[in-house]
Amino acid sequence: MVTLGAIIILFIPRAVMANSAAVMNTLRIIGGAIGPIISGAIMQSYLVPV
């Protein structure tokens, strides 16, 4: 199975491929760290006390 990252890298020119891969991986890591915080805040704001 081909990942989305591999498909994106396939269409990027060779001159900027390393920079593009680095930015993509950095954003993936940041998204993995910030995503649960944002989704937790959204869930908490709509949580009905039981």
Secondary structure, DSSP 4 states (H G I P E B T S, - for coil): ---HHHHHHHTS-GGGHHHHHHHHHHHHHHHHHHHHHHHHHHHHHTPPP-
